[in-house]
Amino acid sequence: MKHSITFSSQLTLKEIIQALDDHGRGYLAVNRPEGTFWGMITERAIRNYILNINPRKELSDLIDDKISFATVDMPQSQIDNLLTTGAGACLPVLDREGKLVKILDGKSYKKTQKPNPVVIMAGGLGSRLGELTHSVPKPMLPMGHKPILHIILDSLIDYGFANFYFCVNYKAEVIREYFGDGKAFGVTIHYIQEKESLGTAGALSLIEEKFEDPFILMNGDLITTLNFDSLLSFHQERNSQATMCVHEYNQRLPYGVVHTRKGKILDLEEKPFHTYFVNAGIYVLNPHLKNRIPYNQFYDITSLFQEMIAQKAEPNAYIINEFWVDIGQLSEYEATREVFVDFGI
């Protein structure tokens, strides 16, 4: 059947990706060798599997075997409810023997969408990437078959976000021509044009719309498998005004460290290993904070957090345990792009 594949020990990751590409819907049904339905594989699962791959992972880990499904004798009202509340992009329909009969496309049904706006900073020069950003802005650099910003948008759409603001400056026309008003992606995209660089938060002051819900602010040059549902839940459960995503960064010093006091050696530490939490460039902010951004002035988001710390407002840190990379250096871009190219995604 179209949109399905039979799992076997001989199946390879590239064959699964090819089947996903051939079907072109972003999902793939998986049957057991005896013909009964097993579960679904999605593009998101493939992306997360590749970016978080380790030697102990099995291809079967890609299969979501807890996905909602319908049966041929299920009332239509119940099917409609599954499609609109919990089935995601698709709903498998099984016969009484547990075999796949068809797949209903959830995109044709009205889904509950998150009210939270998403603001993506996509106006940077990307000067550290040299000639690569001579004709395109950094968020539009290719990462496999898609530019970085498209991958970010896909991930956010998967989590139900539908109202986007792209803050643009350098080569803004490239981004506008590619994404348009967002209708082709099933979302709404507004463009906030910076006449000059306004830092990582200054463009927020140019958004005229009043936000009613906490909003996501993030850089447009990140690749991550972050669970945005968990991030929003963390922000709400902590009753936080502002949440910054952080990622663990490890660094080993290339030299032995000598600890001294008043000229005397207290201890020797050979090439110590230090762990830090670094700013991951993804934030959740409550609506009123948008009003604290000075109008049309250069202003970094870290200044807002520093002000809140000084005022004892206690912003929170959310630790990203999933894959995360900031495409800031040429080496980081090339290494991440190579992963996408190698696996044909």
C-alpha positions as CSV (number, residue, x, y, z in Angstrom):
1,M,0.0,0.0,0.0
2,K,1.1,3.6,-0.7
3,H,2.7,5.3,2.3
4,S,3.6,2.0,4.0
5,I,6.7,-0.2,4.2
6,T,7.3,-3.7,5.7
7,F,10.0,-3.7,8.4
8,S,12.7,-6.3,8.2
9,S,16.2,-6.9,9.6
10,Q,17.6,-6.1,6.1
11,L,16.0,-2.7,5.9
12,T,18.4,0.3,5.9
13,L,18.0,3.9,7.1
14,K,18.5,5.2,3.6
15,E,15.7,2.9,2.3
16,I,13.4,4.3,4.9
17,I,14.3,7.9,4.0
18,Q,13.9,7.1,0.3
19,A,10.4,5.7,1.0
20,L,9.5,8.8,2.9
21,D,10.7,11.0,0.0
22,D,8.8,8.9,-2.6
23,H,5.5,9.2,-0.6
24,G,6.0,12.9,0.0
25,R,3.7,13.2,3.0
26,G,6.2,13.4,5.9
27,Y,5.1,10.1,7.4
28,L,5.4,6.4,6.6
29,A,3.3,3.5,7.9
30,V,5.3,0.4,9.1
31,N,4.0,-3.1,8.9
32,R,5.4,-6.2,10.7
33,P,6.7,-9.0,8.4
34,E,3.4,-10.9,8.9
35,G,1.4,-8.0,7.6
36,T,-0.1,-6.4,10.7
37,F,0.3,-2.7,11.4
38,W,3.2,-1.8,13.7
39,G,3.4,2.0,13.8
40,M,4.4,5.2,12.0
41,I,7.7,6.8,11.1
42,T,7.8,10.6,10.6
43,E,10.3,13.0,9.2
44,R,10.7,14.4,12.7
45,A,11.6,11.0,14.1
46,I,14.2,10.5,11.3
47,R,15.7,14.0,12.0
48,N,15.9,13.3,15.7
49,Y,17.3,9.8,15.2
50,I,20.1,11.0,12.9
51,L,21.1,14.0,15.0
52,N,21.1,12.0,18.3
53,I,22.5,8.7,16.8
54,N,24.5,6.4,18.9
55,P,25.8,2.8,18.4
56,R,23.1,1.3,20.6
57,K,20.2,2.7,18.6
58,E,18.1,0.4,16.5
59,L,16.1,1.3,13.4
60,S,13.0,0.0,15.1
61,D,13.4,2.9,17.6
62,L,12.1,5.1,14.8
63,I,8.7,3.5,14.9
64,D,6.0,5.2,17.0
65,D,3.9,2.2,18.0
66,K,1.7,4.2,20.4
67,I,0.2,6.3,17.7
68,S,-3.6,6.7,17.7
69,F,-5.5,4.6,15.1
70,A,-9.0,4.0,13.9
71,T,-10.8,0.9,12.9
72,V,-13.0,0.3,9.8
73,D,-16.1,0.0,12.0
74,M,-15.4,3.1,14.1
75,P,-18.1,5.9,14.0
76,Q,-17.1,8.9,11.8
77,S,-17.6,11.3,14.8
78,Q,-14.9,9.3,16.7
79,I,-12.6,9.4,13.7
80,D,-13.0,13.1,13.4
81,N,-12.2,13.5,17.1
82,L,-9.0,11.5,16.7
83,L,-7.9,13.5,13.7
84,T,-8.4,16.9,15.4
85,T,-7.2,16.1,18.9
86,G,-4.4,13.6,19.0
87,A,-3.5,11.8,15.8
88,G,-1.0,14.3,14.5
89,A,-0.3,14.4,10.8
90,C,-2.2,11.2,10.0
91,L,-4.5,8.5,11.2
92,P,-4.1,4.9,10.3
93,V,-7.2,2.9,9.7
94,L,-7.0,-0.9,10.5
95,D,-9.2,-3.8,9.7
96,R,-10.3,-6.3,12.3
97,E,-7.2,-8.4,11.9
98,G,-5.0,-5.4,12.7
99,K,-3.9,-4.8,9.1
100,L,-3.6,-1.3,7.5
101,V,-6.5,-0.4,5.2
102,K,-5.8,3.3,4.6
103,I,-4.3,6.4,6.1
104,L,-6.3,9.5,6.7
105,D,-4.4,12.8,6.2
106,G,-4.8,14.9,9.3
107,K,-3.7,18.1,7.3
108,S,-7.2,18.1,5.7
109,Y,-8.8,18.5,9.1
110,K,-8.8,21.6,11.3
111,K,-6.3,21.1,14.1
112,T,-5.9,22.9,17.4
113,Q,-3.1,25.3,16.9
114,K,-1.1,27.0,19.7
115,P,-1.9,30.6,20.3
116,N,1.7,31.4,21.2
117,P,3.5,33.6,18.6
118,V,7.0,32.7,17.5
119,V,9.5,35.4,16.7
120,I,12.6,34.3,14.8
121,M,15.6,36.6,14.5
122,A,16.7,36.1,10.9
123,G,18.5,39.3,10.1
124,G,22.1,38.6,11.0
125,L,25.0,39.1,8.5
126,G,26.7,35.7,9.2
127,S,30.0,37.3,8.6
128,R,31.9,34.5,10.4
129,L,30.8,32.2,7.6
130,G,32.7,34.2,4.9
131,E,31.7,33.7,1.3
132,L,28.9,31.4,2.1
133,T,26.7,34.3,3.2
134,H,27.8,36.6,0.3
135,S,24.5,36.1,-1.6
136,V,22.2,34.5,1.0
137,P,21.5,35.3,4.7
138,K,22.8,32.7,7.2
139,P,19.3,31.3,8.0
140,M,18.9,30.4,4.3
141,L,22.1,28.4,4.0
142,P,21.3,24.8,2.8
143,M,21.2,22.0,5.4
144,G,20.6,19.0,3.1
145,H,17.5,19.6,0.9
146,K,16.2,22.6,2.9
147,P,17.6,25.9,4.3
148,I,18.2,26.1,8.0
149,L,15.1,28.4,8.5
150,H,12.9,25.9,6.7
151,I,14.0,23.2,9.1
152,I,13.3,25.4,12.1
153,L,9.8,26.3,10.7
154,D,9.0,22.6,10.0
155,S,9.9,21.7,13.6
156,L,7.8,24.5,15.1
157,I,4.8,23.6,12.8
158,D,5.1,20.0,14.1
159,Y,4.4,21.3,17.6
160,G,1.3,23.3,16.5
161,F,2.7,26.8,16.2
162,A,1.1,28.8,13.4
163,N,1.7,32.5,13.9
164,F,5.3,33.6,13.0
165,Y,7.2,36.8,12.9
166,F,10.5,36.8,10.9
167,C,12.7,39.7,11.9
168,V,14.8,40.3,8.8
169,N,17.6,42.7,7.6
170,Y,20.5,41.4,5.5
171,K,19.3,39.9,2.2
172,A,15.7,40.0,3.5
173,E,14.3,39.5,0.0
174,V,15.7,36.0,-0.2
175,I,13.7,35.0,2.9
176,R,10.5,36.8,1.7
177,E,10.6,35.1,-1.7
178,Y,11.1,31.6,-0.3
179,F,8.5,31.7,2.5
180,G,6.0,34.3,1.3
181,D,3.1,34.9,3.6
182,G,3.3,31.4,5.0
183,K,0.2,30.0,3.3
184,A,2.2,27.4,1.4
185,F,3.2,26.1,4.8
186,G,-0.2,26.3,6.4
187,V,0.8,29.2,8.7
188,T,0.9,33.0,8.9
189,I,4.3,34.7,8.5
190,H,4.7,38.4,9.3
191,Y,7.9,40.3,8.4
192,I,9.6,42.8,10.7
193,Q,12.1,44.8,8.6
194,E,15.1,46.2,10.5
195,K,16.7,49.2,8.7
196,E,19.8,48.5,10.7
197,S,20.9,45.8,13.1
198,L,18.9,46.0,16.3
199,G,20.6,43.1,18.2
200,T,18.9,39.9,19.4
201,A,15.8,41.6,20.8
202,G,15.5,45.2,19.4
203,A,13.2,44.2,16.6
204,L,10.6,43.1,19.1
205,S,9.8,46.8,19.6
206,L,8.7,47.0,16.0
207,I,6.0,44.4,16.3
208,E,2.8,46.4,16.6
209,E,0.5,43.5,17.4
210,K,-0.3,42.9,21.1
211,F,0.6,39.5,22.3
212,E,-1.9,37.8,24.7
213,D,0.1,34.6,25.4
214,P,3.8,33.8,26.2
215,F,5.8,33.8,23.0
216,I,8.9,32.0,21.7
217,L,11.9,34.1,20.7
218,M,14.7,32.3,18.9
219,N,17.7,32.8,16.6
220,G,17.2,31.8,13.0
221,D,20.5,29.8,12.7
222,L,19.9,26.9,15.1
223,I,19.4,23.2,14.5
224,T,17.8,21.5,17.4
225,T,15.4,18.6,18.3
226,L,14.1,20.5,21.3
227,N,10.7,19.5,22.5
228,F,8.8,22.8,22.5
229,D,5.8,21.4,24.3
230,S,8.1,20.5,27.3
231,L,9.6,24.0,27.1
232,L,6.2,25.7,27.3
233,S,5.1,23.4,30.1
234,F,8.2,24.2,32.1
235,H,7.7,28.0,31.6
236,Q,4.0,27.7,32.7
237,E,4.6,25.3,35.6
238,R,7.4,27.6,37.0
239,N,5.1,30.6,36.7
240,S,8.0,32.2,34.9
241,Q,8.1,35.6,33.3
242,A,11.1,34.7,31.2
243,T,12.8,31.4,30.4
244,M,16.1,31.0,28.6
245,C,17.1,27.7,27.1
246,V,20.7,26.6,28.0
247,H,22.8,23.8,26.6
248,E,25.7,22.0,28.3
249,Y,29.1,22.9,26.9
250,N,32.2,20.9,27.9
251,Q,35.8,22.2,27.6
252,R,39.1,20.5,28.5
253,L,42.0,22.8,29.1
254,P,45.1,21.8,27.1
255,Y,47.4,22.5,30.1
256,G,47.9,21.3,33.6
257,V,46.5,23.9,36.1
258,V,48.5,24.9,39.1
259,H,46.5,26.2,42.1
260,T,48.5,28.6,44.3
261,R,48.2,30.9,47.3
262,K,50.8,33.4,48.3
263,G,53.4,31.8,46.0
264,K,52.9,28.3,47.4
265,I,51.5,25.4,45.3
266,L,48.3,24.0,46.8
267,D,47.3,21.5,44.1
268,L,48.0,20.3,40.6
269,E,45.2,19.5,38.2
270,E,46.2,17.9,34.9
271,K,44.2,19.2,31.9
272,P,41.0,19.7,33.8
273,F,37.6,19.2,32.3
274,H,35.0,22.0,32.8
275,T,31.3,22.0,32.2
276,Y,29.3,25.2,31.6
277,F,25.7,26.0,30.5
278,V,25.6,28.3,27.5
279,N,22.8,30.5,26.1
280,A,21.1,28.4,23.4
281,G,19.4,31.3,21.7
282,I,15.8,30.1,22.5
283,Y,13.5,31.9,24.9
284,V,10.0,32.0,26.2
285,L,8.8,35.5,27.3
286,N,5.6,36.7,28.8
287,P,3.7,39.2,26.7
288,H,4.3,42.3,28.9
289,L,8.1,41.9,28.4
290,K,7.8,43.0,24.8
291,N,6.9,46.5,26.1
292,R,10.2,46.7,27.9
293,I,12.2,46.7,24.7
294,P,13.4,50.2,23.8
295,Y,11.8,51.3,20.5
296,N,14.0,50.8,17.4
297,Q,17.2,50.7,19.3
298,F,20.0,48.1,19.5
299,Y,19.1,45.8,22.3
300,D,20.3,42.3,23.1
301,I,18.0,39.8,24.9
302,T,20.7,39.2,27.5
303,S,20.2,42.8,28.6
304,L,16.6,42.1,29.5
305,F,17.6,39.0,31.5
306,Q,20.3,41.0,33.3
307,E,17.8,43.7,34.2
308,M,15.4,41.0,35.5
309,I,18.1,39.4,37.6
310,A,19.0,42.8,39.1
311,Q,15.3,43.4,39.9
312,K,15.0,39.9,41.6
313,A,12.5,38.8,38.9
314,E,14.2,35.4,38.8
315,P,14.1,34.3,35.2
316,N,14.4,30.6,34.7
317,A,16.8,28.3,32.7
318,Y,15.5,25.3,30.7
319,I,18.2,22.8,30.0
320,I,18.2,21.4,26.5
321,N,19.1,17.7,26.6
322,E,18.3,17.1,23.0
323,F,20.5,17.8,20.0
324,W,21.4,21.5,19.6
325,V,23.9,23.3,17.4
326,D,24.4,27.0,16.7
327,I,25.5,27.4,13.1
328,G,28.0,30.2,13.9
329,Q,31.3,28.9,12.7
330,L,32.1,27.4,9.3
331,S,33.3,24.2,11.0
332,E,29.9,23.8,12.8
333,Y,28.0,24.5,9.6
334,E,30.0,22.0,7.5
335,A,29.8,19.2,10.2
336,T,26.1,19.5,10.6
337,R,25.4,19.9,6.9
338,E,27.4,16.7,6.2
339,V,25.1,14.7,8.5
340,F,22.0,15.9,6.5
341,V,23.7,15.3,3.1
342,D,25.0,11.8,4.1
343,F,21.6,10.6,5.0
344,G,19.9,12.4,2.1
345,I,17.6,14.7,4.2
